[in-house]
Amino acid sequence: MRAFIQARPDWDQYSLVTSALAGFLFQHGWAGGCVSEHYLNSLFRDEAA
């Protein structure tokens, strides 16, 4: 996790864990509005910014 965050300065430990949890919940059928929003935001996050 540390290497991932160090390689991506726009990420922090909280956004990484939130993204992972949202992805897990979304893939296991719980697609509430908040979960879907976090999941989709993590998919389309602009790493160049």
mmJSON file of the N, C-alpha and C atoms, coordinates in Angstrom:
{"data_MODEL":{"atom_site":{
"group_PDB":["ATOM","ATOM","ATOM","ATOM","ATOM","ATOM","ATOM","ATOM","ATOM","ATOM","ATOM","ATOM","ATOM","ATOM","ATOM","ATOM","ATOM","ATOM","ATOM","ATOM","ATOM","ATOM","ATOM","ATOM","ATOM","ATOM","ATOM","ATOM","ATOM","ATOM","ATOM","ATOM","ATOM","ATOM","ATOM","ATOM","ATOM","ATOM","ATOM","ATOM","ATOM","ATOM","ATOM","ATOM","ATOM","ATOM","ATOM","ATOM","ATOM","ATOM","ATOM","ATOM","ATOM","ATOM","ATOM","ATOM","ATOM","ATOM","ATOM","ATOM","ATOM","ATOM","ATOM","ATOM","ATOM","ATOM","ATOM","ATOM","ATOM","ATOM","ATOM","ATOM","ATOM","ATOM","ATOM","ATOM","ATOM","ATOM","ATOM","ATOM","ATOM","ATOM","ATOM","ATOM","ATOM","ATOM","ATOM","ATOM","ATOM","ATOM","ATOM","ATOM","ATOM","ATOM","ATOM","ATOM","ATOM","ATOM","ATOM","ATOM","ATOM","ATOM","ATOM","ATOM","ATOM","ATOM","ATOM","ATOM","ATOM","ATOM","ATOM","ATOM","ATOM","ATOM","ATOM","ATOM","ATOM","ATOM","ATOM","ATOM","ATOM","ATOM","ATOM","ATOM","ATOM","ATOM","ATOM","ATOM","ATOM","ATOM","ATOM","ATOM","ATOM","ATOM","ATOM","ATOM","ATOM","ATOM","ATOM","ATOM","ATOM","ATOM","ATOM","ATOM","ATOM","ATOM","ATOM"],
"id":[1,2,3,4,5,6,7,8,9,10,11,12,13,14,15,16,17,18,19,20,21,22,23,24,25,26,27,28,29,30,31,32,33,34,35,36,37,38,39,40,41,42,43,44,45,46,47,48,49,50,51,52,53,54,55,56,57,58,59,60,61,62,63,64,65,66,67,68,69,70,71,72,73,74,75,76,77,78,79,80,81,82,83,84,85,86,87,88,89,90,91,92,93,94,95,96,97,98,99,100,101,102,103,104,105,106,107,108,109,110,111,112,113,114,115,116,117,118,119,120,121,122,123,124,125,126,127,128,129,130,131,132,133,134,135,136,137,138,139,140,141,142,143,144,145,146,147],
"type_symbol":["N","C","C","N","C","C","N","C","C","N","C","C","N","C","C","N","C","C","N","C","C","N","C","C","N","C","C","N","C","C","N","C","C","N","C","C","N","C","C","N","C","C","N","C","C","N","C","C","N","C","C","N","C","C","N","C","C","N","C","C","N","C","C","N","C","C","N","C","C","N","C","C","N","C","C","N","C","C","N","C","C","N","C","C","N","C","C","N","C","C","N","C","C","N","C","C","N","C","C","N","C","C","N","C","C","N","C","C","N","C","C","N","C","C","N","C","C","N","C","C","N","C","C","N","C","C","N","C","C","N","C","C","N","C","C","N","C","C","N","C","C","N","C","C","N","C","C"],
"label_atom_id":["N","CA","C","N","CA","C","N","CA","C","N","CA","C","N","CA","C","N","CA","C","N","CA","C","N","CA","C","N","CA","C","N","CA","C","N","CA","C","N","CA","C","N","CA","C","N","CA","C","N","CA","C","N","CA","C","N","CA","C","N","CA","C","N","CA","C","N","CA","C","N","CA","C","N","CA","C","N","CA","C","N","CA","C","N","CA","C","N","CA","C","N","CA","C","N","CA","C","N","CA","C","N","CA","C","N","CA","C","N","CA","C","N","CA","C","N","CA","C","N","CA","C","N","CA","C","N","CA","C","N","CA","C","N","CA","C","N","CA","C","N","CA","C","N","CA","C","N","CA","C","N","CA","C","N","CA","C","N","CA","C","N","CA","C","N","CA","C","N","CA","C"],
"label_alt_id":[null,null,null,null,null,null,null,null,null,null,null,null,null,null,null,null,null,null,null,null,null,null,null,null,null,null,null,null,null,null,null,null,null,null,null,null,null,null,null,null,null,null,null,null,null,null,null,null,null,null,null,null,null,null,null,null,null,null,null,null,null,null,null,null,null,null,null,null,null,null,null,null,null,null,null,null,null,null,null,null,null,null,null,null,null,null,null,null,null,null,null,null,null,null,null,null,null,null,null,null,null,null,null,null,null,null,null,null,null,null,null,null,null,null,null,null,null,null,null,null,null,null,null,null,null,null,null,null,null,null,null,null,null,null,null,null,null,null,null,null,null,null,null,null,null,null,null],
"label_comp_id":["MET","MET","MET","ARG","ARG","ARG","ALA","ALA","ALA","PHE","PHE","PHE","ILE","ILE","ILE","GLN","GLN","GLN","ALA","ALA","ALA","ARG","ARG","ARG","PRO","PRO","PRO","ASP","ASP","ASP","TRP","TRP","TRP","ASP","ASP","ASP","GLN","GLN","GLN","TYR","TYR","TYR","SER","SER","SER","LEU","LEU","LEU","VAL","VAL","VAL","THR","THR","THR","SER","SER","SER","ALA","ALA","ALA","LEU","LEU","LEU","ALA","ALA","ALA","GLY","GLY","GLY","PHE","PHE","PHE","LEU","LEU","LEU","PHE","PHE","PHE","GLN","GLN","GLN","HIS","HIS","HIS","GLY","GLY","GLY","TRP","TRP","TRP","ALA","ALA","ALA","GLY","GLY","GLY","GLY","GLY","GLY","CYS","CYS","CYS","VAL","VAL","VAL","SER","SER","SER","GLU","GLU","GLU","HIS","HIS","HIS","TYR","TYR","TYR","LEU","LEU","LEU","ASN","ASN","ASN","SER","SER","SER","LEU","LEU","LEU","PHE","PHE","PHE","ARG","ARG","ARG","ASP","ASP","ASP","GLU","GLU","GLU","ALA","ALA","ALA","ALA","ALA","ALA"],
"label_asym_id":["A","A","A","A","A","A","A","A","A","A","A","A","A","A","A","A","A","A","A","A","A","A","A","A","A","A","A","A","A","A","A","A","A","A","A","A","A","A","A","A","A","A","A","A","A","A","A","A","A","A","A","A","A","A","A","A","A","A","A","A","A","A","A","A","A","A","A","A","A","A","A","A","A","A","A","A","A","A","A","A","A","A","A","A","A","A","A","A","A","A","A","A","A","A","A","A","A","A","A","A","A","A","A","A","A","A","A","A","A","A","A","A","A","A","A","A","A","A","A","A","A","A","A","A","A","A","A","A","A","A","A","A","A","A","A","A","A","A","A","A","A","A","A","A","A","A","A"],
"label_entity_id":["1","1","1","1","1","1","1","1","1","1","1","1","1","1","1","1","1","1","1","1","1","1","1","1","1","1","1","1","1","1","1","1","1","1","1","1","1","1","1","1","1","1","1","1","1","1","1","1","1","1","1","1","1","1","1","1","1","1","1","1","1","1","1","1","1","1","1","1","1","1","1","1","1","1","1","1","1","1","1","1","1","1","1","1","1","1","1","1","1","1","1","1","1","1","1","1","1","1","1","1","1","1","1","1","1","1","1","1","1","1","1","1","1","1","1","1","1","1","1","1","1","1","1","1","1","1","1","1","1","1","1","1","1","1","1","1","1","1","1","1","1","1","1","1","1","1","1"],
"label_seq_id":[1,1,1,2,2,2,3,3,3,4,4,4,5,5,5,6,6,6,7,7,7,8,8,8,9,9,9,10,10,10,11,11,11,12,12,12,13,13,13,14,14,14,15,15,15,16,16,16,17,17,17,18,18,18,19,19,19,20,20,20,21,21,21,22,22,22,23,23,23,24,24,24,25,25,25,26,26,26,27,27,27,28,28,28,29,29,29,30,30,30,31,31,31,32,32,32,33,33,33,34,34,34,35,35,35,36,36,36,37,37,37,38,38,38,39,39,39,40,40,40,41,41,41,42,42,42,43,43,43,44,44,44,45,45,45,46,46,46,47,47,47,48,48,48,49,49,49],
"pdbx_PDB_ins_code":[null,null,null,null,null,null,null,null,null,null,null,null,null,null,null,null,null,null,null,null,null,null,null,null,null,null,null,null,null,null,null,null,null,null,null,null,null,null,null,null,null,null,null,null,null,null,null,null,null,null,null,null,null,null,null,null,null,null,null,null,null,null,null,null,null,null,null,null,null,null,null,null,null,null,null,null,null,null,null,null,null,null,null,null,null,null,null,null,null,null,null,null,null,null,null,null,null,null,null,null,null,null,null,null,null,null,null,null,null,null,null,null,null,null,null,null,null,null,null,null,null,null,null,null,null,null,null,null,null,null,null,null,null,null,null,null,null,null,null,null,null,null,null,null,null,null,null],
"Cartn_x":[0.832,0.0,0.881,1.94,2.818,3.415,3.87,4.466,3.435,2.213,1.148,0.881,0.772,0.474,1.652,2.871,4.04,4.156,3.718,3.775,2.652,1.643,0.485,0.211,0.796,0.677,-0.745,-1.64,-3.02,-3.862,-3.303,-3.986,-3.447,-4.282,-3.817,-4.397,-4.038,-4.479,-5.993,-6.649,-8.102,-8.803,-8.319,-8.941,-8.692,-7.537,-7.242,-8.169,-8.324,-9.185,-10.645,-11.075,-12.447,-12.715,-11.769,-11.912,-11.965,-11.097,-11.079,-12.373,-12.857,-14.102,-15.288,-15.348,-16.437,-16.4,-15.212,-15.087,-15.558,-15.179,-15.607,-17.13,-17.718,-19.174,-19.893,-19.409,-20.038,-19.994,-18.853,-18.701,-19.502,-19.901,-20.678,-22.161,-22.605,-24.027,-24.625,-23.833,-24.39,-24.016,-24.941,-24.647,-25.49,-25.487,-26.181,-25.539,-26.213,-25.73,-24.33,-24.054,-22.739,-21.66,-21.953,-20.984,-20.703,-21.742,-21.56,-20.733,-21.004,-20.267,-18.776,-18.443,-17.036,-16.372,-17.098,-16.545,-16.228,-17.177,-16.972,-15.912,-15.879,-14.836,-13.45,-13.321,-12.008,-11.618,-12.602,-12.304,-11.806,-12.402,-12.105,-11.272,-10.525,-9.669,-8.568,-8.372,-7.367,-6.005,-5.158,-3.836,-2.855,-3.166,-2.264,-2.367,-3.447,-3.656,-2.8],
"Cartn_y":[-1.179,0.0,1.249,1.229,2.401,2.737,1.725,1.957,2.519,2.004,2.494,3.969,4.342,5.726,6.644,6.183,7.003,7.241,6.274,6.414,7.286,7.539,8.331,9.417,10.589,11.635,12.167,11.931,12.398,11.421,10.274,9.302,9.406,9.055,8.894,7.584,7.21,5.915,5.828,6.943,6.924,6.745,7.421,7.248,5.845,5.269,3.903,2.889,2.988,2.053,2.249,3.501,3.777,3.186,3.357,2.815,1.288,0.667,-0.797,-1.335,-0.704,-1.144,-0.949,0.192,0.441,-0.568,-0.877,-1.876,-3.244,-3.64,-4.925,-4.985,-3.95,-3.934,-3.918,-3.121,-3.028,-4.373,-5.058,-6.341,-7.454,-7.252,-8.265,-7.898,-7.017,-6.775,-5.647,-4.956,-3.846,-2.571,-2.088,-0.947,0.259,0.624,1.832,3.059,4.181,5.403,5.807,5.797,6.204,5.223,3.943,2.923,3.054,3.201,3.344,4.573,5.669,6.908,6.736,6.163,5.95,4.964,3.91,2.907,3.525,4.25,4.852,5.946,6.714,7.736,7.106,5.955,5.307,4.715,4.3,3.758,4.836,6.009,7.075,8.191,7.882,8.871,9.307,10.599,11.158,11.138,10.182,10.05,11.079,11.719,12.717,14.053,14.265,15.558,15.692],
"Cartn_z":[0.0,0.0,0.0,0.769,0.85,-0.516,-1.243,-2.565,-3.54,-3.483,-4.354,-4.09,-2.824,-2.452,-2.793,-2.581,-2.908,-4.412,-5.204,-6.659,-7.206,-6.4,-6.825,-5.787,-5.958,-4.942,-4.75,-5.707,-5.544,-4.72,-4.336,-3.492,-2.07,-1.095,0.276,0.802,2.027,2.551,2.654,2.917,3.073,1.729,0.689,-0.621,-1.165,-0.867,-1.306,-0.638,0.675,1.406,1.001,0.847,0.424,-0.95,-1.86,-3.204,-3.192,-2.405,-2.315,-1.726,-0.677,-0.048,-0.983,-1.657,-2.6,-3.741,-4.242,-5.301,-4.854,-3.646,-3.1,-2.978,-2.383,-2.203,-3.547,-4.494,-5.806,-6.52,-6.468,-7.142,-6.477,-5.228,-4.522,-4.414,-5.313,-5.461,-4.655,-3.854,-3.088,-3.812,-4.626,-5.493,-5.116,-3.839,-3.407,-4.033,-3.961,-4.6,-4.187,-2.905,-2.4,-2.854,-2.785,-3.204,-4.696,-5.488,-6.935,-7.269,-6.582,-6.831,-6.535,-5.386,-5.039,-5.994,-6.359,-7.266,-8.627,-9.181,-10.495,-10.453,-9.377,-9.247,-9.22,-8.577,-8.521,-9.877,-10.667,-11.996,-12.944,-12.84,-13.793,-13.185,-12.164,-11.494,-12.454,-12.565,-13.478,-12.807,-13.184,-12.564,-13.102,-14.213,-14.781,-14.052,-13.333,-12.659,-11.432],
"occupancy":[1.0,1.0,1.0,1.0,1.0,1.0,1.0,1.0,1.0,1.0,1.0,1.0,1.0,1.0,1.0,1.0,1.0,1.0,1.0,1.0,1.0,1.0,1.0,1.0,1.0,1.0,1.0,1.0,1.0,1.0,1.0,1.0,1.0,1.0,1.0,1.0,1.0,1.0,1.0,1.0,1.0,1.0,1.0,1.0,1.0,1.0,1.0,1.0,1.0,1.0,1.0,1.0,1.0,1.0,1.0,1.0,1.0,1.0,1.0,1.0,1.0,1.0,1.0,1.0,1.0,1.0,1.0,1.0,1.0,1.0,1.0,1.0,1.0,1.0,1.0,1.0,1.0,1.0,1.0,1.0,1.0,1.0,1.0,1.0,1.0,1.0,1.0,1.0,1.0,1.0,1.0,1.0,1.0,1.0,1.0,1.0,1.0,1.0,1.0,1.0,1.0,1.0,1.0,1.0,1.0,1.0,1.0,1.0,1.0,1.0,1.0,1.0,1.0,1.0,1.0,1.0,1.0,1.0,1.0,1.0,1.0,1.0,1.0,1.0,1.0,1.0,1.0,1.0,1.0,1.0,1.0,1.0,1.0,1.0,1.0,1.0,1.0,1.0,1.0,1.0,1.0,1.0,1.0,1.0,1.0,1.0,1.0],
"B_iso_or_equiv":[0.0,0.0,0.0,0.0,0.0,0.0,0.0,0.0,0.0,0.0,0.0,0.0,0.0,0.0,0.0,0.0,0.0,0.0,0.0,0.0,0.0,0.0,0.0,0.0,0.0,0.0,0.0,0.0,0.0,0.0,0.0,0.0,0.0,0.0,0.0,0.0,0.0,0.0,0.0,0.0,0.0,0.0,0.0,0.0,0.0,0.0,0.0,0.0,0.0,0.0,0.0,0.0,0.0,0.0,0.0,0.0,0.0,0.0,0.0,0.0,0.0,0.0,0.0,0.0,0.0,0.0,0.0,0.0,0.0,0.0,0.0,0.0,0.0,0.0,0.0,0.0,0.0,0.0,0.0,0.0,0.0,0.0,0.0,0.0,0.0,0.0,0.0,0.0,0.0,0.0,0.0,0.0,0.0,0.0,0.0,0.0,0.0,0.0,0.0,0.0,0.0,0.0,0.0,0.0,0.0,0.0,0.0,0.0,0.0,0.0,0.0,0.0,0.0,0.0,0.0,0.0,0.0,0.0,0.0,0.0,0.0,0.0,0.0,0.0,0.0,0.0,0.0,0.0,0.0,0.0,0.0,0.0,0.0,0.0,0.0,0.0,0.0,0.0,0.0,0.0,0.0,0.0,0.0,0.0,0.0,0.0,0.0],
"pdbx_formal_charge":[null,null,null,null,null,null,null,null,null,null,null,null,null,null,null,null,null,null,null,null,null,null,null,null,null,null,null,null,null,null,null,null,null,null,null,null,null,null,null,null,null,null,null,null,null,null,null,null,null,null,null,null,null,null,null,null,null,null,null,null,null,null,null,null,null,null,null,null,null,null,null,null,null,null,null,null,null,null,null,null,null,null,null,null,null,null,null,null,null,null,null,null,null,null,null,null,null,null,null,null,null,null,null,null,null,null,null,null,null,null,null,null,null,null,null,null,null,null,null,null,null,null,null,null,null,null,null,null,null,null,null,null,null,null,null,null,null,null,null,null,null,null,null,null,null,null,null],
"auth_seq_id":[1,1,1,2,2,2,3,3,3,4,4,4,5,5,5,6,6,6,7,7,7,8,8,8,9,9,9,10,10,10,11,11,11,12,12,12,13,13,13,14,14,14,15,15,15,16,16,16,17,17,17,18,18,18,19,19,19,20,20,20,21,21,21,22,22,22,23,23,23,24,24,24,25,25,25,26,26,26,27,27,27,28,28,28,29,29,29,30,30,30,31,31,31,32,32,32,33,33,33,34,34,34,35,35,35,36,36,36,37,37,37,38,38,38,39,39,39,40,40,40,41,41,41,42,42,42,43,43,43,44,44,44,45,45,45,46,46,46,47,47,47,48,48,48,49,49,49],
"auth_comp_id":["MET","MET","MET","ARG","ARG","ARG","ALA","ALA","ALA","PHE","PHE","PHE","ILE","ILE","ILE","GLN","GLN","GLN","ALA","ALA","ALA","ARG","ARG","ARG","PRO","PRO","PRO","ASP","ASP","ASP","TRP","TRP","TRP","ASP","ASP","ASP","GLN","GLN","GLN","TYR","TYR","TYR","SER","SER","SER","LEU","LEU","LEU","VAL","VAL","VAL","THR","THR","THR","SER","SER","SER","ALA","ALA","ALA","LEU","LEU","LEU","ALA","ALA","ALA","GLY","GLY","GLY","PHE","PHE","PHE","LEU","LEU","LEU","PHE","PHE","PHE","GLN","GLN","GLN","HIS","HIS","HIS","GLY","GLY","GLY","TRP","TRP","TRP","ALA","ALA","ALA","GLY","GLY","GLY","GLY","GLY","GLY","CYS","CYS","CYS","VAL","VAL","VAL","SER","SER","SER","GLU","GLU","GLU","HIS","HIS","HIS","TYR","TYR","TYR","LEU","LEU","LEU","ASN","ASN","ASN","SER","SER","SER","LEU","LEU","LEU","PHE","PHE","PHE","ARG","ARG","ARG","ASP","ASP","ASP","GLU","GLU","GLU","ALA","ALA","ALA","ALA","ALA","ALA"],
"auth_asym_id":["A","A","A","A","A","A","A","A","A","A","A","A","A","A","A","A","A","A","A","A","A","A","A","A","A","A","A","A","A","A","A","A","A","A","A","A","A","A","A","A","A","A","A","A","A","A","A","A","A","A","A","A","A","A","A","A","A","A","A","A","A","A","A","A","A","A","A","A","A","A","A","A","A","A","A","A","A","A","A","A","A","A","A","A","A","A","A","A","A","A","A","A","A","A","A","A","A","A","A","A","A","A","A","A","A","A","A","A","A","A","A","A","A","A","A","A","A","A","A","A","A","A","A","A","A","A","A","A","A","A","A","A","A","A","A","A","A","A","A","A","A","A","A","A","A","A","A"],
"auth_atom_id":["N","CA","C","N","CA","C","N","CA","C","N","CA","C","N","CA","C","N","CA","C","N","CA","C","N","CA","C","N","CA","C","N","CA","C","N","CA","C","N","CA","C","N","CA","C","N","CA","C","N","CA","C","N","CA","C","N","CA","C","N","CA","C","N","CA","C","N","CA","C","N","CA","C","N","CA","C","N","CA","C","N","CA","C","N","CA","C","N","CA","C","N","CA","C","N","CA","C","N","CA","C","N","CA","C","N","CA","C","N","CA","C","N","CA","C","N","CA","C","N","CA","C","N","CA","C","N","CA","C","N","CA","C","N","CA","C","N","CA","C","N","CA","C","N","CA","C","N","CA","C","N","CA","C","N","CA","C","N","CA","C","N","CA","C","N","CA","C","N","CA","C"],
"pdbx_PDB_model_num":[1,1,1,1,1,1,1,1,1,1,1,1,1,1,1,1,1,1,1,1,1,1,1,1,1,1,1,1,1,1,1,1,1,1,1,1,1,1,1,1,1,1,1,1,1,1,1,1,1,1,1,1,1,1,1,1,1,1,1,1,1,1,1,1,1,1,1,1,1,1,1,1,1,1,1,1,1,1,1,1,1,1,1,1,1,1,1,1,1,1,1,1,1,1,1,1,1,1,1,1,1,1,1,1,1,1,1,1,1,1,1,1,1,1,1,1,1,1,1,1,1,1,1,1,1,1,1,1,1,1,1,1,1,1,1,1,1,1,1,1,1,1,1,1,1,1,1]
}}}
